[in-house]
Amino acid sequence: MENRKRLLTRNKRIATGLMIGAAVLFVIARLQKGHGIWEWVAAFAEAAMVGALADWFAVVALFRHPLGLPIPHTAIIKNKQGVIAGNLANFIRDKFLASDTLIAKLRAYNPAEHLAGYLMAQQHAADLSKGGVRLLADSLDFIDDERVQQWLRAALSNRIERFDLAGSVGAMLQALRNDNRHQVVLDDLLNRFAAWLATEQAQARLAGSIDEMVTKEYPILSVFIPNREQFTRGAGEKVAGRINDFIQNVNADPGHELRQSFDTVVTTFIARLQSDPELRTKVEGIKQEILHNQTITEYALSIGNDLKGWLQHELQQPDSMLQQKITAAVAGLGSTLSNNQGLKDSLNEYLAKLVLHYGDRLRNAVAGHIAGTVQTWDSADYSNEIELSIGSDLQFIRMNGTLVGGVIGLLLHALALLLA
C-alpha cells in the first residue's frame, strides 16, 4: 500500500508540475508581446494549460469535488458507490461466472486428468494422507471431550429410541421379497445345509442320533441289531441322502410346496411386523433390553476405547502403517483414474453437471455478496482505495493532456496563420 501511495504522489507531482510549467510558460510568452518564436510558445503554452486543467478536473471529479466545490456530477465514484457495486457484481456474474464460460474453462482444464496426475505424485499422496491422518487424530481428541461424549450418547440414544425396529425389519423383508429374492435366500440356506450334510462330521452326528434314538425307543430291538455301528452309519448316510434329494427337488421346482409355505410364512411375518401390536411390542421390548443392557453397553464402550487407543498409537508412529495404506490408496486412485478414460470422462461430465445445476445459484450468491460488501464500505475509504489502485495511471492522462494540448495549440496556430 505504501508503494502505491508513493507512486501516486510522484505522478501527481509530475502532472501538476507540467500544468504549472505550462502556465508559467504562457505568462512569459505573453509578456514578450507575441513577437517571433514567442507567438508559437504562447500558442503551445495556452493550449497545454487548458488541456492540463481540463484533464485535472476530469481526473479529480472521479474521486472528489474539485477545489471542494459541490459541482454536479463530480465525486462520481463516491456518490455512485451503490450503482458501481451493483454493476461490478453483475459484470462478474454475467461475464466471469456465466455457466457457458465456466463449462468451457472446465472442459479446457480437464480437471480429471489434472487430479489423476496430482494424486499419482508420491509427495502429493503422502501430503494428503498426512492431512487425513492429522484430521483423524484431531477428531479423536475432539471426541474425547466429555461434553462431546455426552452429546453423542444422548443423540444416539434418542435416535435408537425413535427407531421403528419392527417397521424397518418388515420393510427390509418386503424389499427382499420383491421379485422373489427371498427364495434365493431359501436356496442358499438349503444348499448350505446340503453341503453340511455331505460332510463326515454331519453324518457321524446323524448316526449317533439314530443310535441314541434306537437305544432309547427300542431297547430290546437294539440288542438284536447285528454290526450296530455299521448299521447306524449306513442309516445316517441314507437319511442325509434322502434330505439331500429333497433339497434338490426343492431347488429344481419353482412351485414346490416348501417354497409356497416359506412364501406364506415370510408374507405373514411381514404383515405382522407392520400391523400386529403384540409382535411390534415384543420387538420393541427386545430393542429396549439391548439398549439398556449394561453388559452390552460396557462391551460396546470397551470396543470403541480399544479401537480409539489403537488408532491414537498408530497415528503417532512416524512410519504409521495406516498412513502408508492411505498413501498407497490415494496413489492407486490416481493411477486408476489416469488409466481409465471412461472414469475420467465420467468425472468431468459430473463436474460439468454440478456447474450447470448450482451455477446460477452460486453466481447470484457471489454477485449479491460482492454488491453487499462494496456497499457497506466507507465511501471515503472506498474512493481512496480505488484512487490508490488506478489513480497513478490516471495521472498519465493529465501528463498526456498537457503535452497533447500543447501540440494541438501549435497546429491550430499554424492553421490560423495559413487562413490569414
SEBA-728892 format. One record per residue (C-alpha): x, y, z. Coordinates in pm, whole numbers, plus 50000, padded with zeros to 5 digits. Layout:
N
{{X; Y; Z}},
...
//
This chain:
420
{{50000; 50000; 50000}},
{{50286; 50239; 50081}},
{{50439; 50176; 49739}},
{{50109; 50267; 49573}},
{{50089; 50587; 49776}},
{{50442; 50688; 49682}},
{{50381; 50616; 49314}},
{{50053; 50811; 49313}},
{{50210; 51108; 49491}},
{{50505; 51114; 49248}},
{{50287; 51103; 48938}},
{{50056; 51371; 49079}},
{{50354; 51598; 49135}},
{{50480; 51538; 48781}},
{{50136; 51608; 48627}},
{{50085; 51918; 48845}},
{{50437; 52036; 48767}},
{{50367; 52014; 48393}},
{{50044; 52211; 48438}},
{{50221; 52481; 48640}},
{{50509; 52485; 48391}},
{{50261; 52541; 48105}},
{{50101; 52830; 48299}},
{{50441; 52991; 48372}},
{{50547; 52948; 48009}},
{{50219; 53106; 47895}},
{{50275; 53411; 48119}},
{{50636; 53454; 47997}},
{{50527; 53422; 47633}},
{{50252; 53684; 47677}},
{{50495; 53922; 47841}},
{{50703; 53903; 47521}},
{{50407; 54055; 47329}},
{{50390; 53758; 47094}},
{{50698; 53858; 46890}},
{{50880; 53597; 46682}},
{{50906; 53250; 46830}},
{{50719; 53360; 47142}},
{{50399; 53367; 46941}},
{{50434; 52993; 46890}},
{{50539; 52937; 47252}},
{{50230; 53125; 47369}},
{{50002; 52913; 47148}},
{{50164; 52593; 47278}},
{{50154; 52701; 47644}},
{{49795; 52826; 47628}},
{{49661; 52503; 47478}},
{{49879; 52290; 47708}},
{{49749; 52478; 48013}},
{{49386; 52435; 47902}},
{{49439; 52063; 47834}},
{{49609; 52016; 48171}},
{{49331; 52198; 48359}},
{{49059; 52004; 48176}},
{{49222; 51667; 48246}},
{{49295; 51767; 48606}},
{{48925; 51848; 48652}},
{{48820; 51518; 48487}},
{{49051; 51303; 48697}},
{{48974; 51479; 49027}},
{{48599; 51470; 48955}},
{{48612; 51091; 48958}},
{{48714; 51080; 49326}},
{{48615; 51412; 49490}},
{{48473; 51760; 49432}},
{{48733; 51979; 49255}},
{{48855; 52251; 49495}},
{{48589; 52127; 49741}},
{{48310; 52281; 49535}},
{{47991; 52066; 49511}},
{{47983; 52080; 49133}},
{{47718; 51845; 48986}},
{{47841; 51513; 48850}},
{{48167; 51524; 49045}},
{{48293; 51286; 49317}},
{{48141; 51023; 49088}},
{{48293; 50711; 49246}},
{{48193; 50820; 49596}},
{{47837; 50920; 49504}},
{{47773; 50623; 49276}},
{{47906; 50359; 49517}},
{{47583; 50159; 49517}},
{{47544; 50169; 49138}},
{{47909; 50077; 49083}},
{{47879; 49790; 49332}},
{{47574; 49651; 49153}},
{{47724; 49690; 48807}},
{{48052; 49531; 48918}},
{{47867; 49239; 49072}},
{{47653; 49192; 48760}},
{{47959; 49213; 48535}},
{{48139; 48942; 48732}},
{{47823; 48731; 48743}},
{{47743; 48758; 48372}},
{{48096; 48757; 48227}},
{{48318; 48561; 48465}},
{{48067; 48324; 48625}},
{{47834; 48256; 48333}},
{{47757; 47885; 48301}},
{{47885; 47868; 47942}},
{{48211; 48037; 48042}},
{{48264; 47807; 48339}},
{{48184; 47494; 48137}},
{{48426; 47599; 47861}},
{{48701; 47666; 48117}},
{{48626; 47337; 48292}},
{{48649; 47134; 47972}},
{{48967; 47308; 47863}},
{{49127; 47246; 48203}},
{{49029; 46874; 48212}},
{{49013; 46851; 48594}},
{{49003; 46470; 48600}},
{{49338; 46449; 48417}},
{{49496; 46705; 48649}},
{{49354; 46530; 48956}},
{{49493; 46197; 48840}},
{{49839; 46346; 48788}},
{{49825; 46517; 49126}},
{{49723; 46202; 49312}},
{{49983; 45986; 49136}},
{{50268; 46209; 49258}},
{{50411; 46031; 49563}},
{{50467; 46353; 49756}},
{{50113; 46473; 49696}},
{{49970; 46137; 49801}},
{{50186; 46145; 50115}},
{{50077; 46502; 50194}},
{{49710; 46410; 50153}},
{{49750; 46103; 50373}},
{{49928; 46308; 50640}},
{{49648; 46560; 50630}},
{{49388; 46286; 50659}},
{{49574; 46120; 50946}},
{{49611; 46453; 51126}},
{{49241; 46525; 51081}},
{{49154; 46181; 51216}},
{{49382; 46227; 51518}},
{{49230; 46569; 51593}},
{{48883; 46419; 51560}},
{{48969; 46152; 51817}},
{{49090; 46421; 52058}},
{{48767; 46614; 52000}},
{{48555; 46306; 52071}},
{{48749; 46251; 52397}},
{{48587; 46563; 52539}},
{{48329; 46454; 52798}},
{{48078; 46714; 52677}},
{{48103; 46577; 52325}},
{{48063; 46221; 52450}},
{{47754; 46317; 52649}},
{{47604; 46479; 52343}},
{{47688; 46179; 52125}},
{{47540; 45935; 52376}},
{{47224; 46143; 52410}},
{{47188; 46185; 52034}},
{{47250; 45815; 51966}},
{{47013; 45706; 52241}},
{{46744; 45942; 52114}},
{{46778; 45813; 51758}},
{{46763; 45450; 51871}},
{{46461; 45523; 52093}},
{{46273; 45669; 51797}},
{{46390; 45398; 51557}},
{{46100; 45174; 51447}},
{{46279; 44840; 51453}},
{{45974; 44628; 51369}},
{{45872; 44850; 51078}},
{{46229; 44866; 50946}},
{{46270; 44489; 50961}},
{{45936; 44450; 50786}},
{{46041; 44694; 50515}},
{{46372; 44511; 50462}},
{{46196; 44178; 50438}},
{{45943; 44326; 50196}},
{{46227; 44455; 49979}},
{{46385; 44110; 49998}},
{{46055; 43951; 49899}},
{{46021; 44166; 49586}},
{{46094; 43967; 49269}},
{{46107; 43651; 49485}},
{{46452; 43733; 49613}},
{{46363; 43569; 49944}},
{{46352; 43240; 49751}},
{{46718; 43297; 49664}},
{{46787; 43319; 50036}},
{{46598; 42991; 50086}},
{{46804; 42827; 49809}},
{{47126; 42941; 49971}},
{{47020; 42813; 50312}},
{{46917; 42475; 50169}},
{{47240; 42442; 49969}},
{{47448; 42525; 50274}},
{{47255; 42265; 50474}},
{{47304; 42006; 50197}},
{{47675; 42081; 50188}},
{{47695; 42032; 50565}},
{{47504; 41703; 50544}},
{{47758; 41575; 50293}},
{{48040; 41604; 50548}},
{{48155; 41307; 50758}},
{{48103; 41510; 51072}},
{{47734; 41569; 50993}},
{{47673; 41208; 50901}},
{{47852; 41090; 51216}},
{{47620; 41311; 51422}},
{{47318; 41170; 51241}},
{{47443; 40817; 51304}},
{{47494; 40897; 51672}},
{{47144; 41044; 51698}},
{{46991; 40738; 51529}},
{{47181; 40506; 51762}},
{{47068; 40703; 52065}},
{{46706; 40703; 51945}},
{{46705; 40327; 51881}},
{{46858; 40258; 52223}},
{{46606; 40481; 52397}},
{{46291; 40399; 52200}},
{{46355; 40035; 52110}},
{{46593; 39897; 52373}},
{{46508; 39530; 52306}},
{{46533; 39566; 51928}},
{{46867; 39738; 51958}},
{{47016; 39433; 52120}},
{{46941; 39219; 51813}},
{{47084; 39461; 51555}},
{{47397; 39299; 51408}},
{{47703; 39516; 51346}},
{{47532; 39807; 51511}},
{{47798; 40069; 51430}},
{{47785; 39994; 51057}},
{{47403; 39993; 51074}},
{{47380; 40339; 51232}},
{{47647; 40479; 50999}},
{{47457; 40349; 50696}},
{{47133; 40483; 50837}},
{{47293; 40825; 50882}},
{{47415; 40826; 50521}},
{{47071; 40726; 50396}},
{{46896; 40997; 50599}},
{{47146; 41253; 50469}},
{{47089; 41127; 50115}},
{{46710; 41148; 50148}},
{{46733; 41502; 50285}},
{{46971; 41597; 50003}},
{{46730; 41454; 49745}},
{{46451; 41659; 49897}},
{{46666; 41974; 49877}},
{{46747; 41903; 49513}},
{{46375; 41864; 49438}},
{{46302; 42198; 49603}},
{{46580; 42367; 49404}},
{{46453; 42221; 49077}},
{{46086; 42310; 49133}},
{{45995; 42684; 49149}},
{{45646; 42589; 49262}},
{{45745; 42337; 49529}},
{{45522; 42312; 49833}},
{{45809; 42412; 50064}},
{{45862; 42731; 49864}},
{{45493; 42815; 49888}},
{{45497; 42752; 50262}},
{{45810; 42965; 50301}},
{{45650; 43245; 50099}},
{{45339; 43229; 50318}},
{{45547; 43243; 50636}},
{{45750; 43541; 50514}},
{{45442; 43729; 50391}},
{{45256; 43670; 50717}},
{{45557; 43772; 50925}},
{{45598; 44096; 50726}},
{{45230; 44181; 50776}},
{{45256; 44111; 51150}},
{{45569; 44326; 51185}},
{{45381; 44615; 51029}},
{{45041; 44578; 51192}},
{{45038; 44327; 51481}},
{{45061; 44531; 51806}},
{{45165; 44230; 52013}},
{{45458; 44137; 51786}},
{{45564; 44501; 51750}},
{{45563; 44534; 52129}},
{{45782; 44225; 52162}},
{{46030; 44358; 51905}},
{{46035; 44696; 52078}},
{{46097; 44520; 52410}},
{{46396; 44338; 52261}},
{{46532; 44670; 52134}},
{{46491; 44835; 52475}},
{{46651; 44540; 52652}},
{{46956; 44560; 52424}},
{{46969; 44938; 52451}},
{{46966; 44944; 52831}},
{{47168; 44629; 52891}},
{{47469; 44741; 53096}},
{{47685; 44449; 52983}},
{{47625; 44523; 52614}},
{{47686; 44895; 52675}},
{{48014; 44832; 52854}},
{{48122; 44588; 52585}},
{{48049; 44841; 52310}},
{{48239; 45112; 52501}},
{{48537; 44881; 52553}},
{{48548; 44804; 52181}},
{{48529; 45177; 52100}},
{{48804; 45261; 52352}},
{{49027; 44980; 52223}},
{{48979; 45100; 51868}},
{{49048; 45460; 51966}},
{{49358; 45363; 52161}},
{{49494; 45160; 51870}},
{{49426; 45444; 51628}},
{{49594; 45703; 51851}},
{{49901; 45482; 51895}},
{{49914; 45406; 51523}},
{{49877; 45771; 51426}},
{{50166; 45874; 51650}},
{{50411; 45645; 51472}},
{{50636; 45817; 51213}},
{{50615; 45512; 50987}},
{{50246; 45453; 51054}},
{{50114; 45157; 50859}},
{{49776; 45330; 50840}},
{{49935; 45634; 50677}},
{{50124; 45412; 50433}},
{{49799; 45237; 50342}},
{{49623; 45570; 50286}},
{{49914; 45696; 50074}},
{{49905; 45381; 49863}},
{{49527; 45406; 49829}},
{{49548; 45771; 49716}},
{{49823; 45692; 49463}},
{{49625; 45388; 49346}},
{{49317; 45604; 49295}},
{{49524; 45845; 49086}},
{{49667; 45558; 48878}},
{{49323; 45408; 48823}},
{{49184; 45744; 48721}},
{{49478; 45806; 48486}},
{{49441; 45471; 48308}},
{{49063; 45474; 48280}},
{{48946; 45722; 48017}},
{{48582; 45635; 48082}},
{{48620; 45718; 48450}},
{{48786; 46050; 48366}},
{{48510; 46137; 48120}},
{{48250; 46045; 48381}},
{{48415; 46267; 48644}},
{{48445; 46560; 48403}},
{{48081; 46520; 48299}},
{{47971; 46505; 48661}},
{{48161; 46824; 48744}},
{{48002; 46993; 48442}},
{{47657; 46885; 48567}},
{{47738; 47029; 48908}},
{{47831; 47361; 48746}},
{{47509; 47365; 48546}},
{{47299; 47263; 48846}},
{{47448; 47501; 49101}},
{{47597; 47764; 48868}},
{{47307; 48010; 48866}},
{{47255; 47985; 49240}},
{{47626; 48024; 49308}},
{{47688; 48314; 49074}},
{{47384; 48502; 49205}},
{{47508; 48446; 49559}},
{{47858; 48569; 49465}},
{{47714; 48874; 49290}},
{{47497; 48952; 49592}},
{{47794; 48911; 49824}},
{{48012; 49144; 49614}},
{{47742; 49410; 49584}},
{{47654; 49393; 49953}},
{{48018; 49403; 50063}},
{{48109; 49700; 49842}},
{{47801; 49894; 49957}},
{{47899; 49851; 50322}},
{{48245; 50000; 50269}},
{{48306; 50350; 50399}},
{{48262; 50577; 50096}},
{{48581; 50774; 50165}},
{{48789; 50459; 50216}},
{{48627; 50303; 49908}},
{{48710; 50607; 49693}},
{{49066; 50628; 49830}},
{{49126; 50258; 49766}},
{{49020; 50289; 49403}},
{{49235; 50600; 49361}},
{{49534; 50412; 49502}},
{{49467; 50132; 49254}},
{{49419; 50333; 48933}},
{{49494; 50695; 49027}},
{{49862; 50661; 48944}},
{{49779; 50559; 48586}},
{{49518; 50835; 48559}},
{{49790; 51093; 48623}},
{{49937; 50998; 48286}},
{{49612; 51126; 48132}},
{{49692; 51465; 48285}},
{{50053; 51449; 48162}},
{{49949; 51345; 47813}},
{{49670; 51603; 47811}},
{{49923; 51878; 47882}},
{{50160; 51772; 47606}},
{{49893; 51677; 47350}},
{{49706; 52002; 47424}},
{{50023; 52199; 47354}},
{{50078; 52019; 47023}},
{{49717; 52084; 46921}},
{{49770; 52451; 47013}},
{{50064; 52467; 46775}},
{{49862; 52304; 46496}},
{{49571; 52544; 46549}},
{{49806; 52842; 46549}},
{{49963; 52722; 46225}},
{{49618; 52675; 46069}},
{{49517; 53027; 46177}},
{{49824; 53171; 46009}},
{{49751; 52982; 45687}},
{{49391; 53101; 45680}},
{{49501; 53458; 45745}},
//
